[in-house]
Amino acid sequence: MSTEYAKALGRRIASHRKRRGLSQKEFAGLLGRSEAWVSQVERGVRRIDRMTVLEKVADVLQLPVAELAAEAPVVASVAEGEPPGTDRLRLVLSAAHSLKALLGDHEPPDVPTLRAEVDRAWTLTHAGDYADLSELLEQLVPRLESAVRSTSEPDRPELFRLLATMYHSCSAALANAGETDAAWIAADRAVTAAERAGDPLLMAAGAFRLSIVFLGARHYGQAAESSGSAADALAPLAAHGRPEAVALRGALTLQRAVAAARLEQAEDAYAYLREAREAAERVGEGRNDYNTEFGPTNVSLHEVAVAVALGDAGAALRAAEAVDVSGLSPERQVRFRIDVARAHAQRRQVADAVSALVRAHQLSPEIVRAVPAAKQLVSDLLTMSGSSPSDQLHALADELGVHDVRTGA
């Protein structure tokens, strides 16, 4: 849905709401939404991107959906494209590595080398270097699949743990690039490998990856179920003070908070944030168990993400002022800057939104190019800018392949 369409739909909703004699607060109550949500929808700042929500709005306004959702002009479009390496990552997942490993001859695995390469895979993932990651995984996936089938039974759990961690990195990279189907496959394989390793915490880390995939696919209920059920399962381990269990449960609770926010469950979202902050206080300065980067800073980062998802731009920007993300990975820093840009866009503060996106691009052009939300945001900012977008915005649009169909640029 383009910004112009959202604005046109918002104007129709506002007109019919007033015709029914409803205030925004009353209308919000009938919808089960917040007054801020209604305000942003009517101003075209927030999209209605689910048919069930549009049907509910139409029902409250006593209108047919077809009348409410009449077509409005589309102003901007986003060019299709994919980050270098994502196609190769899909092919890595598509090959029958496990079958070949099962039927082939094997040499004894070099476990220290495999461990170092799995660590490197995560370094490349956090940096957004998907081209080098795909090149690495093209060799590493078949070698690990072969290794778990050629080693002796006492050494097998360690190799299954490496296999699961490697698939985690693949899933994270594909999820960042919006390749949710392939990311789902990688995360599922990671859970299976973790189970064969007999490692419940690694299985929970797989649920963490799955929840991120579900959020990217807009399957918010599944994201809530995946993260929530895993967090609940870890409660006994966390209660005994095992630090990696506390940190992983905290990371899952953050995903639970984001899922609740996407489902417009504000009270639940903020309750989960408080729970995650309590866990962060228990682990101290922060940990990176299972590459979750959990700690107080990451909780603050997710506070911004939750506020943006709920349409509370003011709360998001206030929270962002207190966050120092310099100690986190480039991937997390870029996500934070994109959320800050989204908050400014919700307030139609175009220059500030562009500035936040430029900072994200300076941190990692590869990640910004990969994240679909960044392209959509640039498209929206072009529309908000009218006939005079800034040079910085033009440069970002060119870099990301976002084209304004009003001018053909």
C-alpha positions in Angstrom: 0.0 0.0 0.0 1.5 3.4 -1.0 1.5 6.4 1.2 -1.0 8.2 -1.0 -3.3 5.2 -0.8 -3.0 5.2 3.0 -3.7 8.9 3.1 -6.8 8.6 0.9 -8.1 5.6 3.0 -7.4 7.6 6.2 -9.5 10.5 4.9 -12.4 8.2 4.0 -12.3 6.6 7.5 -12.2 10.0 9.2 -15.1 11.2 7.1 -17.3 8.2 7.8 -16.4 8.2 11.5 -17.5 11.8 11.8 -20.7 11.0 9.9 -21.5 8.4 12.6 -20.8 11.0 15.2 -17.9 9.2 16.8 -14.9 10.7 18.4 -11.5 9.1 17.7 -11.6 7.8 21.3 -15.0 6.2 20.9 -14.1 4.8 17.5 -10.9 3.3 18.9 -12.9 1.6 21.7 -15.2 0.0 19.2 -12.3 -1.3 17.2 -10.3 -2.5 20.3 -7.4 -0.2 19.3 -5.7 2.8 20.8 -6.7 6.4 20.0 -3.2 7.0 18.7 -3.7 4.2 16.2 -6.9 5.7 14.9 -5.2 9.2 14.6 -2.3 7.8 12.6 -4.5 5.7 10.3 -6.7 8.8 9.6 -3.6 10.9 8.8 -2.2 8.2 6.5 0.9 7.7 8.7 -0.1 4.1 9.6 -1.1 1.5 7.1 -3.9 -1.0 7.5 -2.2 -4.0 5.9 -4.4 -6.9 7.0 -7.9 -7.5 5.5 -9.3 -8.6 8.8 -8.5 -5.2 10.3 -10.0 -3.4 7.3 -13.1 -5.5 7.6 -13.5 -4.6 11.3 -13.2 -0.9 10.5 -15.8 -1.2 7.8 -18.1 -3.1 10.1 -17.9 -0.4 12.8 -18.5 2.3 10.2 -21.4 0.2 8.8 -19.9 0.3 5.3 -19.1 -2.4 2.7 -15.4 -3.1 2.5 -15.4 -2.3 -1.2 -16.6 1.2 -0.6 -14.1 1.9 2.2 -11.1 0.5 0.2 -11.7 2.2 -3.1 -8.6 2.5 -5.2 -6.4 5.6 -4.7 -3.4 6.6 -6.9 -0.1 4.8 -6.3 2.7 7.3 -6.1 5.9 5.4 -5.6 7.1 1.9 -6.2 10.1 0.0 -4.9 12.3 -1.7 -7.4 12.8 -5.4 -6.9 16.2 -6.7 -6.2 18.0 -8.9 -3.7 21.3 -8.5 -1.8 24.3 -10.3 -3.3 24.5 -13.8 -2.0 20.9 -14.5 -1.0 20.2 -16.5 -4.1 23.3 -18.6 -3.4 22.1 -19.1 0.3 18.8 -20.4 -1.0 20.7 -22.8 -3.3 22.8 -24.0 -0.4 19.6 -25.0 1.5 18.1 -26.6 -1.6 21.0 -29.1 -2.2 20.7 -32.7 -0.9 23.8 -32.3 1.4 22.5 -34.7 4.0 21.7 -37.4 1.5 25.1 -37.1 -0.1 26.7 -37.2 3.3 24.7 -40.3 4.3 25.8 -42.2 1.2 29.3 -40.9 0.7 32.7 -41.7 2.0 34.0 -39.6 4.9 37.2 -38.4 6.4 37.6 -37.7 10.1 36.3 -34.1 10.7 38.6 -31.3 11.7 36.4 -30.0 14.6 38.5 -26.9 15.6 38.5 -25.7 12.0 34.8 -26.3 11.6 34.2 -24.4 14.9 36.3 -21.4 13.6 34.3 -21.4 10.4 31.0 -21.4 12.2 32.2 -18.4 14.2 33.2 -16.7 11.0 29.8 -17.3 9.6 28.2 -15.4 12.4 30.8 -12.6 12.0 29.8 -12.2 8.4 26.1 -12.4 9.3 26.3 -9.6 11.8 28.2 -7.5 9.3 25.7 -8.0 6.6 28.4 -9.5 4.3 26.0 -12.0 2.6 28.2 -12.5 -0.5 31.1 -13.8 1.6 28.7 -15.7 3.9 27.2 -17.6 1.0 30.6 -18.5 -0.3 31.6 -19.8 3.1 28.4 -21.8 3.6 28.6 -23.4 0.2 31.6 -25.3 1.5 30.7 -25.4 5.2 27.2 -26.9 5.0 28.2 -30.1 3.2 31.3 -30.5 5.4 29.3 -30.2 8.6 26.5 -32.5 7.3 29.2 -35.0 6.5 31.0 -34.5 9.8 28.0 -35.4 11.9 27.7 -38.7 10.1 31.3 -39.6 10.2 32.3 -39.0 13.8 32.1 -41.3 16.7 29.1 -41.2 19.0 30.8 -39.3 21.9 31.8 -36.4 19.6 28.5 -36.2 17.7 26.7 -33.8 20.0 29.4 -31.2 19.6 29.1 -31.4 15.8 25.3 -31.2 15.9 25.7 -28.1 18.0 28.0 -26.6 15.3 25.5 -27.6 12.6 22.6 -25.9 14.5 24.6 -22.7 15.1 25.6 -22.6 11.4 22.0 -22.9 10.3 21.1 -20.1 12.8 23.5 -17.8 10.9 22.0 -18.8 7.6 18.4 -18.2 8.9 19.4 -14.8 10.4 20.9 -13.6 7.1 17.9 -14.7 5.0 15.5 -13.2 7.5 17.3 -9.9 7.3 16.9 -10.0 3.5 13.2 -10.7 3.7 13.7 -14.3 2.4 11.3 -15.7 5.0 10.5 -19.1 3.4 14.2 -20.0 3.1 15.0 -18.5 6.6 12.2 -20.7 8.0 13.8 -23.8 6.5 17.2 -23.0 8.0 15.7 -22.3 11.4 13.8 -25.6 11.4 17.0 -27.5 10.5 18.7 -25.7 13.3 16.1 -26.9 15.8 16.4 -30.5 14.5 20.2 -30.4 14.9 19.9 -29.0 18.4 17.5 -31.7 19.4 19.9 -34.4 18.1 22.6 -32.7 20.1 20.4 -33.0 23.2 20.8 -29.3 23.9 17.6 -27.6 25.1 19.1 -24.1 25.2 20.2 -24.5 21.6 16.6 -25.7 20.7 15.3 -22.5 22.4 17.7 -20.5 20.3 16.1 -22.0 17.3 12.7 -20.9 18.5 14.2 -17.4 18.8 15.3 -17.5 15.2 11.9 -18.9 14.1 10.1 -16.0 15.9 12.2 -13.5 13.9 11.2 -15.3 10.7 7.5 -15.2 11.7 7.7 -11.5 12.5 9.2 -10.9 9.1 6.5 -12.9 7.4 3.9 -11.0 9.4 2.7 -14.2 11.1 2.5 -12.4 14.4 0.5 -15.0 16.2 3.1 -17.7 15.3 5.9 -15.4 16.4 4.2 -14.9 19.8 3.6 -18.6 20.2 7.2 -19.6 19.1 8.9 -17.1 21.4 6.4 -17.4 24.3 6.3 -21.2 24.5 10.1 -21.4 24.4 10.5 -18.6 27.1 8.0 -20.4 29.3 9.9 -23.7 28.8 13.1 -22.1 29.9 11.6 -20.7 33.1 12.9 -23.5 35.4 16.5 -23.2 34.1 16.3 -19.4 34.4 14.9 -19.6 37.9 17.9 -21.6 39.0 20.1 -18.7 37.9 21.8 -20.3 35.0 23.0 -17.1 33.2 22.8 -18.3 29.6 19.2 -19.5 30.3 18.3 -16.1 31.8 19.8 -14.3 28.8 18.1 -16.5 26.2 14.8 -16.3 28.0 15.2 -12.5 28.1 15.9 -12.5 24.3 12.8 -14.6 23.6 10.7 -12.3 25.8 11.8 -9.3 23.7 10.6 -11.1 20.6 7.3 -11.8 22.5 7.1 -8.0 23.2 7.5 -7.2 19.5 4.9 -9.7 18.5 2.4 -8.3 21.0 3.1 -4.8 19.7 2.5 -5.9 16.1 -0.8 -7.4 17.3 -1.7 -4.1 18.9 -1.6 -5.6 22.4 0.1 -2.6 24.0 -0.3 -3.6 27.6 1.2 -7.1 27.0 4.0 -5.6 24.9 5.1 -3.3 27.7 4.7 -6.0 30.3 7.1 -8.3 28.3 9.5 -5.4 28.0 9.5 -5.0 31.8 10.1 -8.7 32.2 13.0 -8.6 29.8 14.5 -5.6 31.6 14.4 -7.6 34.9 16.3 -10.4 33.1 18.8 -8.0 31.7 19.5 -6.6 35.2 20.3 -10.2 36.3 22.8 -10.8 33.5 24.6 -7.5 34.0 26.3 -5.6 31.2 25.1 -8.0 28.5 25.8 -11.4 27.0 25.9 -12.8 23.5 24.7 -16.4 24.2 23.5 -17.9 20.9 24.2 -14.6 19.1 21.2 -12.9 20.7 23.2 -9.9 22.1 20.9 -9.8 25.1 21.4 -7.2 27.8 20.2 -3.8 29.0 21.0 -2.0 25.7 19.2 -4.5 23.6 16.1 -4.2 25.9 16.2 -0.4 25.3 16.6 -1.0 21.6 13.5 -3.2 21.6 11.6 -0.5 23.6 12.0 1.7 20.6 10.9 -1.0 18.2 7.8 -1.7 20.3 6.8 1.9 20.5 7.2 2.3 16.7 5.1 -0.8 16.1 2.4 0.6 18.4 2.5 3.9 16.5 3.8 5.9 19.6 6.5 7.9 17.8 7.0 10.2 20.8 7.7 7.3 23.1 10.0 5.7 20.5 12.1 8.9 20.1 12.3 9.6 23.8 13.5 6.0 24.4 16.0 6.3 21.5 17.7 9.4 23.1 18.8 7.2 26.0 20.2 4.3 23.9 23.9 3.9 23.1 24.0 1.1 20.6 27.7 1.4 19.8 28.5 -1.8 21.6 26.1 -3.9 19.5 26.7 -5.5 16.1 26.3 -3.5 12.9 23.1 -5.4 12.2 21.5 -4.4 15.5 22.7 -0.8 15.1 21.2 -0.6 11.6 17.9 -2.0 12.8 17.8 0.6 15.6 18.5 3.5 13.1 15.7 2.3 10.8 13.3 2.2 13.8 14.3 5.8 14.7 13.7 6.8 11.1 10.3 5.1 11.1 9.4 7.1 14.3 10.4 10.3 12.6 8.4 9.4 9.5 5.3 8.7 11.7 5.6 12.4 12.8 6.3 13.4 9.1 9.7 14.7 10.2 11.2 13.9 6.8 14.7 15.4 7.3 15.2 13.7 10.6 14.0 10.3 9.2 16.5 10.7 6.2 19.3 11.6 8.6 18.7 8.4 10.6 18.6 6.3 7.4 21.9 7.9 6.3 23.5 7.0 9.6 22.2 3.4 9.1 23.6 3.3 5.6 27.0 4.6 6.8 27.1 1.7 9.3 26.4 -1.0 6.8 25.2 -0.3 3.2 24.8 -4.0 2.7 22.3 -4.5 5.5 20.3 -1.4 4.6 20.1 -2.6 1.0 19.0 -6.0 2.3 16.2 -4.9 4.6 12.9 -4.5 2.8 11.6 -2.1 5.4 14.3 0.4 4.5 13.3 0.5 0.9 9.6 1.0 1.8 10.5 3.8 4.2 12.5 5.6 1.5 9.6 5.2 -0.9 7.3 6.7 1.8 9.7 9.6 2.4 9.8 10.4 -1.3 6.1 10.8 -1.2 6.1 12.9 1.9 8.7 15.2 0.4 6.3 16.2 -2.4 8.1 17.8 -5.4 11.3 18.7 -3.5 13.0 15.7 -2.0 16.4 16.4 -0.5 19.7 15.4 -2.2 20.3 13.0 0.6 17.0 11.3 0.0 17.6 11.2 -3.7 20.9 9.5 -3.1 19.4 7.0 -0.8 16.7 6.2 -3.3 19.2 5.7 -6.0 21.4 3.5 -3.8 18.4 1.3 -2.8 16.8 1.2 -6.2 13.7 3.0 -5.1 12.0 4.9 -7.9 9.4 7.7 -7.8 6.9 6.9 -10.6 5.7 10.5 -10.6 8.9 11.6 -12.2 10.3 8.3 -13.5 13.5 9.0 -11.4 
